[in-house]
Amino acid sequence: MPRNGSITPKKKALALAEAAYDKKAENIVLLHMTKLSDFADYFVICSADSDRGVKTIVENIEKKCKELGSKPLGVEGLKECRWVLIDTGDTLVHVFHDPVRAEFDIESLWNEAPRVKLPFEQEQVAS
């Protein structure tokens, strides 16, 4: 729920997905989690084909958070850049290195969550 005229959780999640897309994130998925989770309204899940790609995507998402006036509550995994989790309160962003994403397959864990249509076209890359 937005406070003090801030951006809605859905608009923030879409903006963060687009920030990932802008830095060449692959296979971006946005899940609406409100009926399945009490800790996040949305999950953004994406991947990159290298550790450096993961870091670049994360840096752009952090930049977008600042632009939106929403400093991340926490960022985990940045040292290794294999699976970075960015917690913005209502949105959790998962940025994976491709092989790690395939290993954990969190989309399957949350397969009951509705997928939100993204406002941009992306080429799907096989994992």
N, C-alpha and C positions, 0 to 999 in steps of 0.2 A: 504494500500500500504506500503510495507516495506521500511524503511529508513536506510541508512548507513549499508546495508547488514544484517539487522535484520530479524528475522523469519517472514514468511508470516502470515497474519491473519488466514488463514485456518489451517496452521501447529500449530499455537499457540492454536487455539480453540480445535484442536484434542489433543494436549498435556495437556490442562486443563481438558478435558473430561477424559483422561486417568488418570490424577492425582486424579480425583474424584473416578474413578473406583478402583484405588489402595487402597482406604480407604473405600471400600465396599458401595459406592453410588449405589442406586437402580434406575432402569428405566431411564437411562441416554439417553437424546435426544440432538442432535446437529442440530440446525436449521440454514440454510443459509439465511440471512436476507437482503442482499444487495438490492434486488428489492423492498423490503417492508419497509425498515427503513433507515433513514438518520443518525441515532445515533449509529448503531452497524452493523458490517458485519455478526456476528454470535451470537447466543444464545446457551449456554450450560445450560440445565435444568436437574436437578437430585434431588434425595431425600434420606432421611435417616429415620430410624424408631424411632429415639430419638433425643433430643436436643444435647446430647453429640456427637452423630453420625454426626449431622450437623456441629458442631464445628470442629470435627476431619477432615472432608472433606474440610472445608474452610481453615483450617491451612495448609493442604497439597497443596491446590490450590495456596495459597499465597506463599508457598515455591517454587512451580514450577514457578510461575511468576518471582521470584527473580532469579532462575536458568536461565530463558530465558532472563533476563535483562529487564523485563517489570514490573515495580512496579505498582500495582493497583492504579488507579486514585481515587478510593473510595470504601469503604466497608460499607454497611448499614445493620442493623439488627442483628449484632453480639451479642449484649447484650441479646436479647431474644432467638436467635437461632431457630426461627420458620421459617423465610424466610430471608436468607442472600443473598444480591445482591453484587456481585463483579464486578466493572467496570474496565476493562483493556484497555479501549479506543475502540478497534475494536471488542472486545468480551465482552458480558455481561454474567456472570455466575450466575444462580439462583440455590441456594441450599435450598431445602424445607424440613421441617418436614412433613412426609407423609400426615397427615390430612389437613395441610395448602395447600399443593400442590393440593389436591383433591378439596378443596374449591375454589381456584382461577383459576385452570385449564387454565393456560396461553398458553398451547399448542393449545387449541381450539381458543383462541384469535388470534393466529398467524398460523392458520391451512393452509394458503396458502404458507407458507414458506417451501421450499424443505428440507427434512431431509437428513443429510449427514451420509453416512455409517461410522460406528465406526470401528476402526482397532482391536477391541477386542470383544470377545463373552461375553454376559452378560445374566444372567438368569432374565427374566422379572418377577417382583413381582407385584401382583395385588395391585392397589391403593385403 
